[in-house]
Amino acid sequence: MVFPDSDYASGSLTEEGDNLVFTHTAFGADMFRYSWNFGVNWTKWQNWEDKTTVPKSLFKSEDYFWEGQHLMFQCWFLINVAEL
């Protein structure tokens, strides 16, 4: 599900030394994964956590054609159909 007016969270990403820290805001999600190269590669699905630390070294490849650091996050919500 995509909500175009609320799916971009620029204030959720901060820098801490050699890492980026993403503070999740999709409360209620059970799992998440992220991509550091616009969806070419994704991490494995991981259990939900409040903050995710991403090393800046991921963005040092010569294959990247953009400036800056961009992350895409996807969340997985488990729904119990028996409760619907």
C-alpha positions as CSV (number, residue, x, y, z in Angstrom):
1,M,0.0,0.0,0.0
2,V,1.4,3.4,-0.9
3,F,0.4,6.8,0.5
4,P,1.9,9.4,-1.9
5,D,1.5,12.2,0.5
6,S,3.2,10.5,3.4
7,D,5.7,8.0,2.1
8,Y,8.8,10.2,2.1
9,A,10.4,10.8,5.5
10,S,13.4,13.1,5.1
11,G,13.6,13.8,8.9
12,S,13.9,10.1,9.7
13,L,17.5,9.8,8.4
14,T,20.4,11.1,10.5
15,E,24.1,10.7,10.4
16,E,26.2,9.2,13.2
17,G,29.8,9.0,12.4
18,D,30.4,6.5,9.6
19,N,26.7,5.4,9.7
20,L,23.3,6.5,8.7
21,V,20.5,5.9,11.3
22,F,16.9,5.5,10.1
23,T,14.2,6.0,12.6
24,H,11.1,3.9,11.5
25,T,7.7,5.5,11.6
26,A,5.6,2.7,10.1
27,F,4.3,1.6,13.6
28,G,2.6,-1.7,13.6
29,A,4.8,-3.2,10.9
30,D,6.2,-6.7,11.7
31,M,9.2,-6.8,9.3
32,F,11.2,-4.5,7.0
33,R,13.9,-4.4,4.4
34,Y,15.8,-1.7,2.6
35,S,17.6,-0.8,-0.6
36,W,20.5,1.5,-0.9
37,N,20.6,1.6,-4.7
38,F,17.0,2.4,-5.8
39,G,15.7,-1.1,-5.6
40,V,18.5,-2.9,-7.5
41,N,19.4,-4.8,-4.3
42,W,17.4,-5.3,-1.1
43,T,18.4,-6.6,2.3
44,K,16.7,-9.8,3.6
45,W,13.5,-9.2,5.5
46,Q,14.3,-8.4,9.1
47,N,12.2,-8.2,12.3
48,W,11.0,-4.8,13.1
49,E,13.2,-2.4,15.1
50,D,12.8,1.2,16.1
51,K,16.1,2.3,14.5
52,T,18.2,0.8,11.7
53,T,21.9,1.6,11.3
54,V,23.3,1.5,7.8
55,P,27.0,1.9,7.0
56,K,27.9,4.8,4.7
57,S,30.3,2.5,2.9
58,L,27.4,1.1,1.0
59,F,27.3,4.3,-1.1
60,K,31.0,4.3,-2.2
61,S,30.5,2.1,-5.3
62,E,31.6,3.6,-8.7
63,D,28.3,2.2,-10.2
64,Y,26.2,4.9,-8.4
65,F,25.2,7.6,-10.7
66,W,23.6,9.9,-8.1
67,E,24.8,12.2,-5.5
68,G,24.1,11.7,-1.8
69,Q,22.7,8.8,0.1
70,H,19.2,7.5,-0.5
71,L,17.4,4.6,1.2
72,M,14.2,2.9,0.3
73,F,12.4,1.0,3.0
74,Q,9.6,-1.5,2.7
75,C,7.5,-2.7,5.6
76,W,5.6,-5.9,6.0
77,F,2.4,-6.0,8.1
78,L,1.1,-9.4,9.1
79,I,-2.7,-9.6,9.2
80,N,-4.7,-12.3,11.0
81,V,-7.5,-13.0,8.6
82,A,-9.5,-14.8,11.3
83,E,-9.8,-11.5,13.2
84,L,-11.3,-9.6,10.2
